[in-house]
Amino acid sequence: MPRSLLAVSITAIFLAVSCSGMHPPTLDDDFINTSDYDLRGCVADTIMALEKALRADADDPELYRRLAVCYRAAGTPESRLRSMQAIDSALELDPDNPSYHVERGLTLYARQFIGSACRSLERAINLDPGCFQAWYHRGRIERNLYLKNMCSNRRLDDAIKYYSSANNIYGRHEQTLFDLGLLQYLKERLDLCAGCARAGAECYPESYRFRLLSACVAMRRTRFETAGAEFDSALALMDGETRYMYEDVSLILPMDERDAYRNLDGRNRAEFNRKFWIMNDPTPATTLNERRSEHYSRVFLAESLLTNERLGLEGTETARGRALVSYGLPPAILLDMGSGLDGPFVVWTYIHGDKMFLLFFQDEFLSGNYHIPIDRRFHDYAMITEGILQNIQQMYTFPIEYGYIPVGVENVQFRGTGDETRVDFAVAVPDSTLDFRDDEYELDFTLFDNDWNVFRTEKIFFDPDTLHRFEKTSVGWRVLPFSMELPPLQLESSFALEITGGKPPGRAVYRGPLSILDLGGGHLSLSGIRFSLQDEEGICTSLIDPLPLYEAGSSLCVSYEIYNLKRDEENLARYRLTWSVTSSSVRDSRSEPRVCISSSIEQSIDARSTSDAMMLDASLLEPGRYVLKLEIEDLVAGSRVSLKKSFAIIPRTRS
């Protein structure tokens, strides 16, 4: 284990700003705020022109300063040395000009003389406390030093202090607003972060970064609808390459699926993403997908915190970025400065449930890029880290602390209006998990077709105290019935439902298959098999039993409906009902199911459809799992239809 580990907590940060009533610092013809990369294309010609001008007027300090900027922009060790010489010449002519001290600080910082760079910027601040550039670049240096390993709260606090001073001088500078907001987020000062994000979005409405920052704040505040809207707005403002980075889910796929995903074309990738997020939705019955929003926020943080422009690395391409996208920011980071030549380590510490795991990253080449160790001496650390990144694909904790509510769900299908099918649902919830002081629980229901398109949604509010109560397995339950009519979907579909409510809040989530039967038309058809609840006197009720578990020796209420029987010349419909109960307990796959009970009866009716009900005596059935099979034979038409329903017999509860 690396020694001298220093624990820090990744906690996170603002200052209300306005886009009106302020004037920008003088930036005209001022290269201090210009990126090195902006000048490289024409820097040689500019240098030649400035040197020619200096030969004509060697006492103009501004020409030296501009020459220093151009030499710095050239980006070579020799040019940076010449940049230093040029700015020193400017300072000899005008030693109290704060902008010259700023440029000297930037040149020193480019040469990695960080302490001297900070002193030059502090000198500029002392000469002119209103020098925006000095405060801004001083904050930028502290920000970069903090983000190198994210292990110094002092660096983080100092960066916020300097950026705040710059923002007080000029509250419309885009990078200052963004950096200040991001750092306030890391300090968990969400109000201040949100203020920076609002100001930035107002001043720069085409910038997606501020919308992403706002979305992250909304996620931390569990305002998921707001977060989703902000993420959607940000994605709409992105170019194709940036949007691809956010929508890419390869890092949270199993290793053997990543290459295939990356080889998909744009259309197939979008379809894969759509289905992936439906199947990885912690609240599949609602339109919100908190997990997808969390993924976007993690990509945003990886890009904002871990991108290394000097090395040309996007944040999500780094080893730490992979970890952040999969597991989020760690609750603790440990630092070991190493033995000198080895390079420092950072250890990201995660706690998941009652387990903890560590990821080891090393700045082996002292470049600022902490990667999985390459040196053989640290092989064990590399194996641990790579093994976790490959085998623990993602870690996600639902952002609201909910109590767990177990549910039982059953559905039965009947003929509805016209050609539609009526699906009756029954949801069982234990008394012990309900808060009867809260009279408004919410049930969200979503039906998906076989291609995971949303086909139907329902929202139901209910008071748990008004629901029918029954006892089973020595537990008190409440049953919530609801129905809907749907067009037949012969292909396999599925549904999801979610129940939330109570104080403290509880939550139940359930997914299940649902193939909607076609019970209309002229063909013989059979409704679903309904097991019904019994009242205290053992009389069958009309409520579907949502928990088909029955004590040994009990009786089962069974009902069903038959549709579209043919009539004979006497205008009567005749059919044969055959039913059987077979054991579905574990057995030799080569053996036939064991028939436990069976019966057959013929009926005549003067209608084409009918409802039947019976009491199934289960006294001869031992505890285990069983299948009830009904078969209807139309004796006039010669057609048949059958249906199966599973149930279980459990040992009798002792009184």
N, C-alpha and C positions, 0 to 999 in steps of 0.2 A: 504494500500500500504506500503511495507517496506520502512523505512525511510533511509535517508543518501545515496540516490542512486547516484552513481558516473558514469557518462557517459564515455564510451570509444568507440573508433572506431576500428573495426577489420580491420586493414590494414596490408598489408603483405610485402620480403627480397632478399650476395654471395661473393664469392672470387674465381677468376680463379685459378684452381688447375691443377696439372699435375700428371700423373701416372709414369713418368719416372724421373730419375735423383735424386730420394730421397730414403732415407733409413729409415725403420721403427724404432721407438723407441725400446729399448731392452725390449722384452716381454718374452723371453725364461725363463721358470720356474718362471714367475712373475704372481702372481694371482690377481694383482690389477684390471686387465681388465676382469677377469673371472666372469661370472654371478654366483650368489649364487646357482642357481639351478643346475649348472654344477658340483658342488662339493658335493651336499648333499648325493649322493649315496655312496661315499667312505670317507666322511668327518671323521667319527668316527675312522676308521683305520688310516687315515692320522694324526689325532690329537694324537693318541696313539704313533705313530712312532716319531712324533716331540717331544713329551714330553720325550720319552726315550732318544732321541738325546740330549735334553737340560740337562738331568741329567748327561750326559757324558761331556757336554761342555756348561756350563751355561753362558758363556761370548760371545756367538755368537749371535749378534743382528738380523742377517738374519733369524735364526731359530725362534726367537720371532715374527718377522714380518709374516713369513709364518704361524705360529701358530695362530696369530691374524686373518689372512685371513680365516683360516679354522673355527675358532670359529664364525666369522661373518657369514660365509656361513651356519652354522648350523641353524641360523635364530630364536633362542629363546631369550627371555630377559636375561636369565642367561648366555647363550653363548656369547651374545654381550657384557655383562659386562666383561667376561673373555677375550674377544677380546681386550677390552680397556686396561685391565691390561697387556696383552701380548705386545701390541704395545708401551705402556708407558715404559715397560722394554727395548724394543729395542731402544727407544729414549734416555733412560738414558745412554746406552752404546755408542750410535752414534747420538747425538742431531742434527747434521747438515746434516743428510741424507734426501734429499727431498722425496724419495719414502716412508720413514717411516711417514713423515707428511701427505703424500697422504693417506696412509692406515689409519692413525688416523682420517683424515677427513671423510673417507668412513664409518668407524665404528661409528663416532659421527652422521653422516647422517642417518645410519641405526637405531640409537636410537632416531632419530628425534630432535637432538640438532643441528638445522640447522645453527644458527649463529656461534657456535663453530666449526662446520664442515667447514664452509667457511673460517674461520680464519686459520685453519690448512692447507687448500689448498693454501691460499694466502702466508702462511709461506713457503710452498714448492716452490712457484713461486719466492719468494724473494731469496731463497737459490739457485735456478737454473731456470732462465728465460726460459731455453730450455726444461723444464720438461713437456713433452707432456701430461702425465697423469694428472698432476695438472690442466692444462688449460682445458683439456677435461672434467674432472669431475666437475670442477667449472662451466663450461657451462651447463653441464647436470643438475646440481642442479637448476640453474636459469631457464632452460627450463621447468623442472618439476613444479617449483613454478609458472611460467607463465601459463602453461597449466591447472593448478588447477582450475582457473576460467576465464582465458584469459582476465583479466581486468587490467593488469599492463604493460603499454608500457615500463616502465623502466626495468622490468624483461626481456621483450623480447629483448630490446636493449643490455642489459648486456649479455644475453645468446649468442647473435650473436657475441659480442665482444670477449668473451672467446673462443667460437668455432672457430672463425677466427684465433685467436692466435694459437690454437692447430693445425689448418689446415696449418698454415704457417710453423709449425715445421715439420709436417708429413702430406702430402697431399693425402695419400692413405688410411686413416682409414675410414672404411665403415660407421660406425655410425656417425662419425663427418661429413662426406660429406652429409649424408642423413639429419641429424638434421639441419645442417647449411642451406642446400637448402630449407628445409621445412619452417624454420623460415624466410628466405629471401622471400619466397613466401607470407607468412603472412604480410610481410612489403611491398608487391607489388613491390619488386625489382626483376623483372622477368629475367633480363639479368644475375644477380648474381645467381639466383636460377637455371636457365638453365645451367650455367657453372658447378655448383655442380652436377647437374643431368648427364651432359655429362661425367664429370670426373668419377663419380661413375659407370656409365654404361660401361666405358672403362676398369676400374679396376676390376669391378665385373659384367661381362656380363651375369651371370646367376641370378642376382638379379632383380626381377620384380619391386622392389620399385623405382628404379631410372627411369625406363620407365614410371611408373605411375606419378612420379614427372614431367617428361618431358611432358607427356600428359596434365597435369593440366596447365602447362605454355602455351602450344599450345592452349588450350581452352580459356584461358584469352586473348590470342592474336588473337582469332577467326580464327585460322588455323586448321579448323576442320578435314581436310584430314590427317594432321600430327598427330593430337590428336587421331584419330581413329586408325591409324597404330600403334602408341605407346601403346594404350590400348590393341590392338590385340596381340602385342608382349608380353606385360606383362601377359595377360591371359594365353598365351601359356607356360609361365615359371612357372605358379602357380601349386601347388598341388591341388588335387581335393577339399579338404575342403576349401581352400582359394578361389578358383575359384567359388565355390558355393556361398560364401558370397558376391562376387561381382555381380554374376548373379541373386541373389535372389531379386525378385521384390515385395515380400510380404508387405514390409513397405509402398509401394506406391499404394497398392490395397485397395479398400473399405474394411472395417472391416469384412463384411459378406463373403468376398471371400478369406480371408487370410488363414483360416484353411484348406479349400479345396485345395488351392495352395500348402501349405506345406505338404499335404498328397500325392501329385503326385509323381510318380516314376521319375527317372532321365530322361527317354526318353520323357515322357509326359510333364515334366516341361520344358525341352528344347524347345519343340514344342509350349507350352504356351508362353514362353518368346519370341520366334520368332514372333508370331502373335501379342503379346502385343506391341512390339516395332514398328511393322509396323503401328499398329493403333494409336500409340502415337508418331508419327514422325512429327515434325513441318514442315519438308520438304519431304513429302511422295513421291514426284516425283523424288527425287535424291537418290543416294546410301548412302549418309551421313545421320546419325541420331544424330543430335546435342543433343537431349534430352537423349539418351542412354549414350552418352559420358559424359554429365553432371551428370547423375546418378553414373557412375563409379567414377568420380572425387569426388562426395560427399561421397561415401562409403570410398574412400581412405582417405579423410580428417577426417571422423568420426573415422576410425581405427587409424590413425596416431596421432590425437589430443586427443581423448577421451578414448582410451583403458586404463584400470586400471589393470595392471598385478598383483598388490598386492591383489586385490579383485577378480581376475580371470574374469574380465568383458571385453568382446570385445567392441570396440567403438560403433558399430551399435546396441549393446544390451542395451546401456544406454539410459536414457530418452532424454538427449541432442543429442545423436546419432540419435535417431528416428527423432528428429526435423531437424537435419542437412541434413539427407538423403531426407526428404520431402521438405524442404524449403531453403536449402543451409545455409552458414554461415550468421548470422544476421548482418545487417549493424551497429548495436549498441548493446552493452551489458551493462546493469546497475548492479551495485553491492551494496548490503546492507550487512554490516557485522553482522547484527542482534543484539540481546540484550545480547549475551554472551552464554547462555545455549541453545538458539533456533537453533543456527547454521546459517551461512550466506546464503543469497539468491543471485542468479543471475537471471536477467530478460532479456531474449532474445527479442529484439524489431525488428519486421518486418514491412515493408511498402510494400503494394501490391496495385498498382494503387493509388487511393485516400483513401485507408483504411489502418489502422495500427492495428496490434494485438500483444499481449504480451504473452510470455510463462514464467512461474515461476518455477525455480528449486532451491532446498534447500539442502545444505550439512548438513542434519539433525543429522547425527551421527559423524560428523567431521572426516569422512574417506576419503574425497576427491571426493566422488561420489555425484554429485549434481543430485537429483532425484525429481520427482513430490512429493510435500509435503504430509506427512502422518498424521501429527499432526492435530487434529480436529480444532484447532485455525486457521489453514491456509486452511480450507476446501474450501473456495471460490477460492483461488489461484489454488488449485488442480483441481477443477471442470472446471475452465477456461482453464487450460493447457490441461487437458485430452480431453475436448470437442473439442478444436482446433485440436489436434493430431488425433482425430477420424473422424472429419467431414471435415476438410480442408486437403484433402488427399495429395496433392502435389502442389507446387507453382513453376512455371517455367517461366522465361522471356527469349524470344529468344535473344541470345547473341549479335546479331547485330541490331542496331536501324534502322528499315526499315519503310518507309512510307507505308500506307495501299493502295493497289490498288484493287478496286472492279472489278470483271469480270463477264461476262455472257458467258456460254458455252452451245452449242448445237452440236449434232452429228446426222448424217443420214447415214444409211447403204445401199450399193448397191452391185450388183454382181461384183466381181473383176475378176482377171485372174484365169482361171481354176476353182478349187473348193474353192478358197479363197473369202473372203468378203472384199469389200473396205469400210472403214469407213471414212467419211468426217467430219472434225471438223471445227467449227467456234468459235473463242474466241473474245469477245468484251471487249475493254478497254477504259475507258473514256479519252478523250483528256486532261482533266484537271489534270490527274495523271501521264501523260507522260512527259518526258524531251526530247524535240526534238533536243537538242544539243548532246545527246548521241545516236550515230547511231548503237549501238550494245546492244540490249536487248537479254535476253536468256530465252527460254522456255524449260523446262524439262518435259518430259512426261513418265509415267510408267503405265503399264497395269499389273494387278494382276489377277490370276485365282481365283476360288472359295475357294481355300485353302490358299490364301494370298502368293502364290509363284509369283515372278516376271516373267512375261511372255514376255514383250516387253518394251524396253526403246527407247526414241527418244530425241535428243537434237537439237533445232532449234534456230539459231541466226537471228534476224531481226532488221531492221531500222524502227521505228514507223512512220517516215515521208513518207515511201513508201506504207503504208497500206491504203486500201480503207476507206474513211470517210463517215459516215452517221449520221443523227440526229434522235433522238428518245427521247421522254419525255423531250423535250427542252434541251437536252444534246448532245454534239458532241461526237461521238464514233469512234474508229478505230477497224476494224475487221481483225483478223489474221486467214486465212484459212490454213489447212494442212490435208493431207490424209495419210492413211496407209492401206496395205492389210494384212489381218489376217485370219488364219484358223478358222472355226466356233467353238465357245465355247458355247454350248447350256446351260451349267450351268452358274449360275449368277457369273459374274466377276465384276471388278471395275477398275477405273483408277484414277490417280492423276496427276495434272499438276501444275507447279510453274513457274511464270514469275518474273524475277528480272532484274533490270537495273535502270539507271538514276543517277543523282547527285543532291541532296542526293539520296541514293538508295531507290527504292520502291520495293514492293514485293506483289505478289498475289498467293494464294494457293487455289486450287479447287479439291474436290473429288466428284466422281459420279459413279453410277452403269453403267455397260455396258455388256449386254448379246448379244454376236455376233451371228447374224442370219445365218442360213444355206440356202443360196440362189442358190446353185448349184443343181445338181442331176436332177431327172425327176419330182419332185413334184411341184404343183402350189405354187408359193411364191410371196410375195409382198415386195418391198423395204421399207425403212423407208419413212415417209412423210416429205417432205422438204418444209418448209416455206422459201421463198426467199426474199432477200432485193429488193426494188424497186429503180430505178434511179430517178433523179429529175423530169422526165416527167411521172413517174408512171409506167414505163416499168419494168417487172420482170427481174432481173439479175440471174446469175448462182450462186451467193453467198448465202450460208445458212444464214438465219437471226438468229444471236445468242441471240436475245432478242425477243421472241415471245409475245410482248406487242403491241397492236394496238389501235389507237384512235377510238372512236365511230364514225361511219359513213365511215370508211375507207374500203379498199378491201385488201384481203390477196392473195399473190401468193402461190399457192399450186401445187406441182408436186410429181410424184412417178413413179415407174417402176413395170411392171408385168412380171413375168418369168414363163416359162414352161407351157403355155397353150396347150391344145390338139387340133388337127385339125380334121375336119370332112371329109367326102368323097370328098368334093369339095376343100379340102386343105385349108380351112379357119378356123381360130380360132374365136370363138364367146364367148363373156363374158358379164356379167351384172355388172355394177358399181353402188353400192348404197352407198350414203354418208349421214351423218347426223351430226348436231351440237347439243349437249346437254349441259345444264347448269350443272356445277359441284360446284355451290355455296352451302353454308351450307344449309342443308334442313333436314327434318325429315328422319331418316335413313330407315323408313318403306315405304317411298314414292318412286315412280319410277322417274328416271332422266327425267327432262322436255326437250322434243325435241323442239328445236327452229327453225331449218331449216332442211330439208331433200330433197333428190332427188334421182332418179334412171334412168339409161340410159343403153341401150344395144349397143354393138359395135361388128363389124366384121373386122378382119384383116387377112392378108395373111402371118403372122409371128407368131412364138411361144412366142415372147417377145415384149413388147412395152413400150413406155414412154408416160405418160399423164400429162397434166398441165391444171389448171383452175384458174380463178379469183373468189375467194369466197367473195361475197358481204356481209359485216358485218354491213350494215347500220341499220338492224333491231335488232341488238344485243345491249342490255343495258350493261353498265360497269359490269364486273364480270368475273369469270373464266369459261372456256368452254372446251369441248372435241370434237375434230373432229374425227369421225369414218369412215373409208373406208372399204367396203366389196366387194370383187371380187368373182363372181360366174362363174366358167368355165361351160358354157352351153353345151359343148360337153362332158366333163368328169363328170360333176355333182359335182365337188369338189369346196370348198370354202376356202377363206382365208381373214382375216380381220386384221386391225391395227388401233391403236388410237394415237392421238397426242393432247397434251394440249396447250392451249394458253389463253391469257387474253385480255379483252377489257377494256380500261381505258378511263376516261373522256377526252373529246377533250381539248387540250391545247389552252388557249386564245392567240390570236395573238397580 
